[in-house]
Amino acid sequence: MFTGYSDKVGDFFWELRFNNSREWFNPRKAEFDQLVMQPTKALANELYDWFQETYPDLHLNVHISRIYRDARRLFGRGPLNDHIWFSFQNAIENRGEAPCFWFQVGADGYGCGAGWWMPAASGVQLRRLLNNDPKRAEKLLRQLDAQQEYTLSGPAYARPKGHAGEPIGRLYNMRSFSIESMHPFDERSSGPELTDWVKAGFQFLLPFYQLFEQAYGMAE
């Protein structure tokens, strides 16, 4: 059962950020497991059970990240991540290309969201879906604009793919999306109420996820 993150979690990740080496980390594996992995796995498992009970038709799988970066993608960085995340996707293979719900905890705090780091083919299908049913996306984006908890971010194409009126123009020319809410560690993150906050966030984000998932399915 998830009971919250210790107030030592942030300090641990900040030390890791400034001492990003296996030599620093290896003697602290047990501390990392206790402070970070055990509560993260407990939270992921509770949310997975909730998804299976509440939204079984989504057919979501859970994936929890590792502390070690992919050695093929270090790009001059240290071998360790300064945050841990888990995601829920209707995908096992090509997991990095599918829309997902996600949660993360790290040096900068905690947060959750829905995202899609989409391949080019999916971008084409998303724009087609937006063209065919613009009112659906307009309604979702107006709901997003009407609240202050979650924000949309993501890189745009260097060359626009076309023109669409606002508000859907924000989606039309973006290469990837993240609709997220990030926070420094606080009273909520230190207790079991964090679980309910994430659930409420995922419920708000569900229509966005379903839009992205439909476009992803069209491209397969």
Disulfide bonds with the S-S distance in Angstrom:
none
